[in-house]
C-alpha cells in the first residue's frame, strides 16, 4: 500500500511540475504586461507635461511623482478617476467632479493640466524666494512645503525615487 502511494506520487510529479511552470510563465507575462502598461502611462504623463512647456527635469520628476501617487498607475483612483496625481476635487478646473474622495477626469491629459496649474500657482507664490528645483529631492521638498502630501518627506521621496529609476533609469 505504501509503495502504491509513492508510485502514484511519482507519476503526478511531472504534472505538478508542468502546472507550476505554467503558473510561473503566466506570472511573468502578467508582470511584463503590468510593467509595460505602467511605462505607457508614464510616457503619456511625461509627454503631456513636455507638450505643456515643462522642462525635461521637472517633467521627469512629476512623472515619478505620478508613478508614486498611483502605485505605478495601478491604483483605483487612477483607473477609475484618470487621476494621475491623487488630486482632490477642490479647485480643479478640468475635473468633472469628485469620485472616491478624489477629483475625476475624462482624460489623463486633464489630470496633468490640473497638476500643472497647481504647480504654477504654488511656484509663483514663491517666486521672490531663491527656490531652485534641481533634483528630485528639491522637487519633493517643494511639494512638501506646499502641503501637497501628508506623508513624511523621506517616505514620499523614496517612492518617487523608485519610480524615477523605473521610468528614467
Order of alpha helices (4+ residues) and beta strands (2+ residues): alpha-alpha-alpha-beta-beta-alpha-alpha-alpha
